[in-house]
Amino acid sequence: MRNELVQKLVEHQGEYVSGERLSESLGVSRTAIWKQIEVLKKQGYQIESAPKKGYQLMGRPDGLQEHDIHLYLHTKRLGQSVSYYATVPSTQAVAHELAQAGEPEGHVVVADEQTSGRGRFGRNWSSAAGTSISMSLLLRPALAPENVPPLTLVAAVAVTRAIEKVTDLEADIKWPNDILLNGKKIVGILTEMQSEPGLANVVILGIGINANQTDEELIHDDRNQSTSLATEKGELINRAELLANILEEFEWLYDAYLKNGFKEIKLLWEARSISIGLNLEAKSIHGTVTGRSVGISEDGALLVEDAQGITHKVYSADVQSKN
């Protein structure tokens, strides 16, 4: 009901809507409307109340609750249900628990603050309150485990397209899971699965985005300098709008991947990639490969041609440029 109430207030922003009209359209009592208005005010919604006039929305917070996201969401199933946390150690951990409890595909876990987030190889990815997007998307794709890794690349395409749509900023993809602006990291993607022999029952897609941090609030490491969308754009970003657009872009790309494989999406990924044509070193548990990246395979592996002309398929590695 709160989602619908917010939608009604936004539709009539700048004018009063009577409590009676809201109660009739939403099928609840005027007392229920008043209680929800009070909840919204505590969340930062600026709502004026006037006798015999009703309620008028004057301003909205940069929130990530379900009703904030649904103002912009136009998906068929992804994001239709949302678990929001003001603060949480890790959205990934929560999403895994919800998957075990039977939450359906498309459920999103989102936090305003994440205190113990992690990226690939156990690297830290935490975020201060009100500055970033920390989200995990629950998927049930019924794929073979070896067909899950390309979903990271599918997500990267979705995120870059959504960023461009919302901010007009053109981001680059660094294989396999980083998104950069002007050579600085703004997004990390982590894909995990719960599987049995031959079948990935659950995939948890974690996405962390530097949205509105100042430089002092960003985490820099010895591998990457970071930036935020607000820093690059010169203005604050509406996080709920960006999150909704990511879900919309990912939904059609995900469905295309499940239906037709990675071949068509591969072209979209390569068009935004900065990982092709580089001299690099890829370190993994299987050893180190040094050479020139020549593209990606149809199963998402990075193709590296060594000095002897042998092309290696790298599926998971810590990659550093040697240019």
Secondary structure, 3 states (H helix, E strand, C coil): CHHHHHHHHHHCCCCCECHHHHHHHHCCCHHHHHHHHHHHHHCCCEEEEECCCEEEEEECCCCCCHHHHHCCCCCCCCCCCEEEECCECCHHHHHHHHHHCCCCCCCEEEECCECCCECHHHCECCECCCCEEEEEEEECCCECHHHCCHHHHHHHHHHHHHHHHHHCCCCEEECCCEEEECCEEEEEEEEEEEEECCEEEEEEEEEEEECCCCHHHCCCCCCCCECCHHHHHCCCCCHHHHHHHHHHHHHHHHHHHHHHCCHHHHHHHHHHECCCCCEEEEEECCEEEEEEEEEECCCCCEEEECCCCCEEEECCCEEEECC
